[in-house]
């Protein structure tokens, strides 16, 4: 088996510097690394990590290796892979298959190369590895102990398989953990999306009308930060409860066809397919900024956008302009990929510290308890969720109160 695919091996030193920086700012994972190194929970096991491959992910891979695992790493998105980080991991002896700008065919090839390590535990992002295991690589299933899934999209896929009775291994739903959606989805996406938009466009957000499609935890974080930057925010939703929540937060709520003509910036945050279609492009403002904060670039019907346009050109790095027949320019950021990854550095290190701590501890849970798990989906155990929060507080130098025994007993009883 070819051990590595590395585009820029000479950049390993630069990659190590990036990893060292995020490590300094990820105190939860540092504490977990110490524990893993001491107890070697993954000795004799093979772990496959398939997440946006940059410095923070690299440190997660190092934590699994510190716990005794043989580690294979590949990227979940070609525009988020950092070639210097890939080179750094390769120098450490891991199996690494990734490069920036890989084609969809190459991405699939790299994932299959990573699967050749015959993983026991997968750390997945979007369910791509799970998809390959259920379709093309079924011969590997007997060796799979379980997977941990990072994203809303991957969780939906895993739940759908479980409901249909075709899920072939246990999956821990990282995205449903409180420490994931409260920190990563809400705070992380809220900051990193606008980092990407502002860095790429060099335009002000204040005073603009921002249309946010989807008001889950990610959409809510994006909406709050847009308000804080001075934007006028419109929310489009299909869930009446989420729509009512947006209304109660002082946001305008309306159907997509009604909102699109008003938008200066239109942001998709749904995880769905073809949220923005031909009828929407036809109603957009001249100069509109289009960005995706969902998992896959299919949130925009890019074929429809291409077919409607009479010219396409690079307006600025990571901005493609599409000229409509009536003279309007529609500007797409990051080729429709995740704007916070394709156009910026993703979530801050402190945010990914909590998410990757959940991944690491849930991976340990699978390693220690796989014999008790069925081929089904599982919430992150409350004790893991709470442990991550405690480690976060400890790493931040913060302490909190505890209930007295009689107070706890009172809350657990029905007596006054």
Secondary structure, DSSP 8 states (H G I E B T S, - for coil): ---EE-S-GGGHHHHHHHHHHHHHT-HHHHHHHHHHHHH-TTTT-EEEEES--SHHHHHHHHHHHHTT-EEEEE-S-TTT--HHHHHHHHHTT-EEE--TT--HHHHHHHHHHHHTT--SEEEESSSHHHHHHHHT-GGGGGG--EEEE-SHHHHHHHHHHHHHT---S-EEEGGGSHHIIIIIIIIIHHHHHHHHHHHHH----TT-EEEEE--SHHHHHHHHHHHHTT-EEEEE-S-HHHHHHHHHTT-EE--HHHHHTT-SEEEE-SS-S-SB-HHHHTT--TTEEEEE-SSSGGGB-HHHHHHHEEEEEEEETTEEEEEETTS-EEEEEGGGSBHHHHSS--S-HHHHHHHHHHHHHHHHHHHHHGGG--SSEEE--HHHHHHHHHHHHHHTT-------HHHHHHHTSS--
